[in-house]
C-alpha cells in the first residue's frame, strides 16, 4: 500500500534542495580558495610616483629630495582672484640634457610625466594632477636645445598663507625620476615685486 503522508511526497524535493545547497557551498569554498591564491597586484609606476609626491607634501617641503633630473620648481606669477584667493602660476623646468630623446622624422622626441599636488594653508589637499608633457626638438636645433631646459606651467588657486607644493617627474624614455617640494606663501611674489627697486624715469638724475 503506497504511503500517503505529505512528508513522503516532499522527500525528493528536500533531497534536491540539500544537494543544491551542498553544491553552492562547494562553489563558495572554491571561490574563496581561488581569491586567496590570487596574489595582490603590484602598484604601477604612476602610483609609485604619485605616492612619492604625496610623501614630499607630507614632509612639508623640508626633506632633502631625490632630483637626478635636475628639475626646478618656481613661481612665475601670483595674481589676486575671487574671494581673496591667489592664482599662482608654477614654472617647472628640467634640463633637456637630462632627458632621453629618440630620433623621429626630422625631430628628436621625448616625454616627461608630471605629477603636481600640494596642501594649502588650511590643511586641505590640492587635487593631484597627472600631466604628460611631450618634447619635440628639431634636429637642426638639438645642439642648442641641449644647453637649455624644457618648461611647463601649472596654475593653482591658493588661499592666503603658506602652502606646501610638490611635483614628481619621470622621464618616460630614460626612466629617471625626480621629486621636489617647496613652501610658498600666496601673495609673496607680488609683495616682493611691489617692494623691489623701481626704474627711475628717463632723464632723472
One Martini backbone bead per residue (centre of mass of N, CA, C, O) as a GRO file, in nm:
protein
  205
    1UNK     BB    1   0.093   0.038   0.026
    2UNK     BB    2   0.087   0.352  -0.028
    3UNK     BB    3   0.204   0.637   0.078
    4UNK     BB    4   0.024   0.953   0.203
    5UNK     BB    5   0.234   1.140   0.309
    6UNK     BB    6   0.358   1.463   0.273
    7UNK     BB    7   0.651   1.393   0.352
    8UNK     BB    8   0.698   1.186   0.131
    9UNK     BB    9   0.654   1.378  -0.119
   10UNK     BB   10   0.900   1.587  -0.026
   11UNK     BB   11   1.165   1.428  -0.034
   12UNK     BB   12   1.289   1.486  -0.319
   13UNK     BB   13   1.299   1.794  -0.281
   14UNK     BB   14   1.486   1.802  -0.032
   15UNK     BB   15   1.724   1.661  -0.165
   16UNK     BB   16   1.769   1.869  -0.388
   17UNK     BB   17   1.823   2.112  -0.199
   18UNK     BB   18   2.066   1.989  -0.053
   19UNK     BB   19   2.240   1.954  -0.307
   20UNK     BB   20   2.250   2.254  -0.385
   21UNK     BB   21   2.375   2.355  -0.123
   22UNK     BB   22   2.634   2.192  -0.145
   23UNK     BB   23   2.730   2.312  -0.413
   24UNK     BB   24   2.738   2.605  -0.319
   25UNK     BB   25   2.948   2.558  -0.098
   26UNK     BB   26   3.172   2.456  -0.285
   27UNK     BB   27   3.184   2.716  -0.458
   28UNK     BB   28   3.264   2.910  -0.226
   29UNK     BB   29   3.526   2.765  -0.152
   30UNK     BB   30   3.662   2.786  -0.430
   31UNK     BB   31   3.653   3.098  -0.448
   32UNK     BB   32   3.816   3.155  -0.190
   33UNK     BB   33   4.069   3.001  -0.281
   34UNK     BB   34   4.118   3.166  -0.540
   35UNK     BB   35   4.149   3.445  -0.396
   36UNK     BB   36   4.384   3.357  -0.207
   37UNK     BB   37   4.583   3.279  -0.460
   38UNK     BB   38   4.570   3.573  -0.549
   39UNK     BB   39   4.783   3.803  -0.609
   40UNK     BB   40   4.868   4.106  -0.552
   41UNK     BB   41   4.892   4.389  -0.711
   42UNK     BB   42   5.115   4.594  -0.835
   43UNK     BB   43   5.221   4.892  -0.842
   44UNK     BB   44   5.251   5.139  -1.039
   45UNK     BB   45   5.455   5.384  -1.149
   46UNK     BB   46   5.245   5.607  -1.102
   47UNK     BB   47   5.175   5.539  -0.806
   48UNK     BB   48   5.461   5.575  -0.694
   49UNK     BB   49   5.497   5.873  -0.775
   50UNK     BB   50   5.249   5.978  -0.625
   51UNK     BB   51   5.350   5.887  -0.345
   52UNK     BB   52   5.608   6.060  -0.344
   53UNK     BB   53   5.459   6.328  -0.362
   54UNK     BB   54   5.300   6.297  -0.098
   55UNK     BB   55   5.549   6.270   0.085
   56UNK     BB   56   5.655   6.556   0.024
   57UNK     BB   57   5.411   6.699   0.145
   58UNK     BB   58   5.426   6.573   0.433
   59UNK     BB   59   5.721   6.706   0.481
   60UNK     BB   60   5.687   7.022   0.404
   61UNK     BB   61   5.955   7.078   0.220
   62UNK     BB   62   6.218   6.975   0.409
   63UNK     BB   63   6.319   6.755   0.244
   64UNK     BB   64   6.558   6.569   0.090
   65UNK     BB   65   6.543   6.527  -0.250
   66UNK     BB   66   6.519   6.353  -0.539
   67UNK     BB   67   6.724   6.495  -0.840
   68UNK     BB   68   6.846   6.374  -1.130
   69UNK     BB   69   6.702   6.583  -1.343
   70UNK     BB   70   6.726   6.888  -1.243
   71UNK     BB   71   6.482   7.014  -1.133
   72UNK     BB   72   6.248   7.299  -1.121
   73UNK     BB   73   6.072   7.516  -0.879
   74UNK     BB   74   5.849   7.789  -0.954
   75UNK     BB   75   5.732   8.131  -0.951
   76UNK     BB   76   5.584   8.345  -1.196
   77UNK     BB   77   5.285   8.395  -1.077
   78UNK     BB   78   5.073   8.637  -0.873
   79UNK     BB   79   4.718   8.661  -0.841
   80UNK     BB   80   4.431   8.810  -0.788
   81UNK     BB   81   4.120   8.675  -0.691
   82UNK     BB   82   3.863   8.539  -0.580
   83UNK     BB   83   3.810   8.570  -0.241
   84UNK     BB   84   4.131   8.632  -0.187
   85UNK     BB   85   4.271   8.466  -0.385
   86UNK     BB   86   4.536   8.288  -0.565
   87UNK     BB   87   4.697   8.295  -0.881
   88UNK     BB   88   4.930   8.039  -0.941
   89UNK     BB   89   5.233   8.012  -1.133
   90UNK     BB   90   5.404   7.740  -1.223
   91UNK     BB   91   5.755   7.654  -1.284
   92UNK     BB   92   5.874   7.383  -1.478
   93UNK     BB   93   6.208   7.250  -1.498
   94UNK     BB   94   6.422   7.067  -1.743
   95UNK     BB   95   6.697   6.945  -1.860
   96UNK     BB   96   6.754   6.814  -2.171
   97UNK     BB   97   7.020   6.654  -2.100
   98UNK     BB   98   6.839   6.458  -1.892
   99UNK     BB   99   6.672   6.371  -2.143
  100UNK     BB  100   6.538   6.132  -2.329
  101UNK     BB  101   6.591   6.086  -2.684
  102UNK     BB  102   6.430   6.028  -2.995
  103UNK     BB  103   6.427   5.951  -3.324
  104UNK     BB  104   6.277   6.109  -3.588
  105UNK     BB  105   6.129   6.313  -3.830
  106UNK     BB  106   6.346   6.569  -3.780
  107UNK     BB  107   6.329   6.471  -3.473
  108UNK     BB  108   6.334   6.494  -3.121
  109UNK     BB  109   6.188   6.274  -2.870
  110UNK     BB  110   5.983   6.314  -2.571
  111UNK     BB  111   5.878   6.240  -2.217
  112UNK     BB  112   5.708   6.396  -1.940
  113UNK     BB  113   5.601   6.312  -1.622
  114UNK     BB  114   5.351   6.490  -1.419
  115UNK     BB  115   5.319   6.568  -1.073
  116UNK     BB  116   5.066   6.766  -0.892
  117UNK     BB  117   5.073   6.902  -0.556
  118UNK     BB  118   4.914   6.976  -0.224
  119UNK     BB  119   4.901   7.207   0.069
  120UNK     BB  120   4.730   7.425   0.226
  121UNK     BB  121   4.679   7.660   0.486
  122UNK     BB  122   4.415   7.467   0.577
  123UNK     BB  123   4.500   7.151   0.510
  124UNK     BB  124   4.428   7.113   0.213
  125UNK     BB  125   4.414   6.910  -0.051
  126UNK     BB  126   4.528   6.896  -0.360
  127UNK     BB  127   4.473   6.804  -0.661
  128UNK     BB  128   4.601   6.557  -0.836
  129UNK     BB  129   4.818   6.584  -1.116
  130UNK     BB  130   4.834   6.447  -1.451
  131UNK     BB  131   5.111   6.516  -1.680
  132UNK     BB  132   5.184   6.517  -2.021
  133UNK     BB  133   5.510   6.605  -2.167
  134UNK     BB  134   5.599   6.692  -2.466
  135UNK     BB  135   5.897   6.652  -2.681
  136UNK     BB  136   6.025   6.879  -2.944
  137UNK     BB  137   6.326   6.856  -3.150
  138UNK     BB  138   6.492   6.978  -3.386
  139UNK     BB  139   6.773   6.878  -3.529
  140UNK     BB  140   6.897   7.169  -3.577
  141UNK     BB  141   6.840   7.237  -3.243
  142UNK     BB  142   6.978   7.033  -3.049
  143UNK     BB  143   7.243   7.155  -2.942
  144UNK     BB  144   7.106   7.406  -2.813
  145UNK     BB  145   6.886   7.258  -2.640
  146UNK     BB  146   7.089   7.102  -2.443
  147UNK     BB  147   7.138   7.399  -2.291
  148UNK     BB  148   6.843   7.370  -2.203
  149UNK     BB  149   6.497   7.396  -2.096
  150UNK     BB  150   6.216   7.253  -2.009
  151UNK     BB  151   5.875   7.390  -1.992
  152UNK     BB  152   5.610   7.418  -1.736
  153UNK     BB  153   5.272   7.523  -1.666
  154UNK     BB  154   5.096   7.577  -1.348
  155UNK     BB  155   4.773   7.628  -1.209
  156UNK     BB  156   4.686   7.774  -0.888
  157UNK     BB  157   4.454   7.793  -0.616
  158UNK     BB  158   4.514   8.004  -0.332
  159UNK     BB  159   4.526   8.078  -0.022
  160UNK     BB  160   4.616   8.243   0.221
  161UNK     BB  161   4.936   8.157   0.281
  162UNK     BB  162   5.101   7.861   0.349
  163UNK     BB  163   5.220   7.628   0.110
  164UNK     BB  164   5.254   7.295  -0.015
  165UNK     BB  165   5.459   7.202  -0.290
  166UNK     BB  166   5.455   6.936  -0.546
  167UNK     BB  167   5.672   6.722  -0.752
  168UNK     BB  168   5.663   6.469  -1.011
  169UNK     BB  169   5.909   6.302  -1.222
  170UNK     BB  170   5.927   6.138  -1.556
  171UNK     BB  171   6.126   5.970  -1.777
  172UNK     BB  172   5.987   5.771  -2.014
  173UNK     BB  173   6.258   5.665  -2.151
  174UNK     BB  174   6.485   5.669  -1.913
  175UNK     BB  175   6.338   5.655  -1.600
  176UNK     BB  176   6.378   5.904  -1.454
  177UNK     BB  177   6.346   6.056  -1.119
  178UNK     BB  178   6.166   6.328  -0.950
  179UNK     BB  179   6.149   6.523  -0.633
  180UNK     BB  180   5.959   6.815  -0.529
  181UNK     BB  181   5.961   7.077  -0.268
  182UNK     BB  182   5.763   7.365  -0.141
  183UNK     BB  183   5.726   7.676   0.009
  184UNK     BB  184   5.434   7.899  -0.022
  185UNK     BB  185   5.328   8.238  -0.010
  186UNK     BB  186   5.061   8.388  -0.084
  187UNK     BB  187   5.178   8.696  -0.236
  188UNK     BB  188   5.494   8.717  -0.228
  189UNK     BB  189   5.566   8.801  -0.515
  190UNK     BB  190   5.403   9.064  -0.527
  191UNK     BB  191   5.542   9.195  -0.281
  192UNK     BB  192   5.834   9.190  -0.390
  193UNK     BB  193   5.781   9.360  -0.643
  194UNK     BB  194   5.666   9.612  -0.496
  195UNK     BB  195   5.945   9.641  -0.314
  196UNK     BB  196   6.115   9.690  -0.537
  197UNK     BB  197   6.304   9.837  -0.750
  198UNK     BB  198   6.273  10.129  -0.935
  199UNK     BB  199   6.262  10.272  -1.234
  200UNK     BB  200   6.376  10.549  -1.339
  201UNK     BB  201   6.311  10.802  -1.507
  202UNK     BB  202   6.380  10.958  -1.773
  203UNK     BB  203   6.625  11.208  -1.686
  204UNK     BB  204   6.705  11.129  -1.421
  205UNK     BB  205   6.964  11.171  -1.180
   0.00000   0.00000   0.00000
